[in-house]
Amino acid sequence: MPCDVNYLGEGIDRLVCIDLKSRGIIYPLYEAARSLVNKPLTSTAAKLIVENLKAKEVVIITTGFRLPPLGVQETDGILGAASLAKALRTALNAKPILLIEENSTAVLMAILKSLGEKTTVVLGLPTRKLEEAKEKAEEILDEYSPTALIAIEKAGCNNLGEYHTMKGENVTNFHTKIEAIVEKAWKKGTVTLAIGDGGNEVGMGNIKEVVERIVPYATQCCCPCKSGIASQSKVDLLIPAAISNWGAYGIQTCIAWLTQKPEVLHTSEMEQKMLKTAINVGAIDGLTRKNELSVDGIPMNIHLSFIKLLQAFLHKENLNAKF
Ligand SMILES: [Zn+2]
């Protein structure tokens, strides 16, 4: 019987990277990120969190991707952020602080409420000016001194500071300049992690060469900046996943195993509640851009089954195998 979380992580990494939509980019993104650490990524992330984040310490979780033409929050990332916040509080008694664009706070708060998470703090970030974002970053870091920062499907800027969708559209005005806080936190010694699925999210700077080689619009976008969608920011550990929410769920599963608390991974019923809530308050599928019960073009039932597959890693014998 395996007794190392990295063995569990091998299976979970494979699961969270399954390319059901055949988008054609996740396997090389995963390989590139994995080659930087030479270990499974979900379990490495879980270990990094469990070993560093002590009770009552703050973990900043940031998400937020808003799509044109109206700047509406998508369903990917936001569910992972909410469930991971609950997981870290449950597993480690940590204090999660969630950062998202001001206009997306209502969606995130509704999702947290659907999970019964009433104590998690949600802070709305300004989107207009870089200077404003920098000031806010300074304030937040001074006030909360986070031990860890985790970005999940967080819109990341290119080398000119412009933000783009996977289709190469410019969405700079919809997004907070989150790099100000990620870079500053990293310099202060905060452990930084990022989950992404497309190459235009925070953290993808770790594997920028591969992103530029394989992701459409990576080097040439459709906006006047002409500099491409590839994100430039770097983090301590990047975890690519076929769908960013899945990456968060995979990490939750490894933390559940490490802490012997299966409840750290939410149930498929909770997943259903979260997605229904997100849709009820106006979020859209990032791929279809419709207000429908799906994430990245994959219908709700698949996500519910996905949670059940992850739960299968946490059966009794597997949990007890640790001891
Ligand atoms: Zn551009």
Residues whose N, C-alpha, C, O or C-beta is under 5 A from the ligand:
A	BS01	ZN	E162 C221 C223 P224 C225 K226 S227 G228
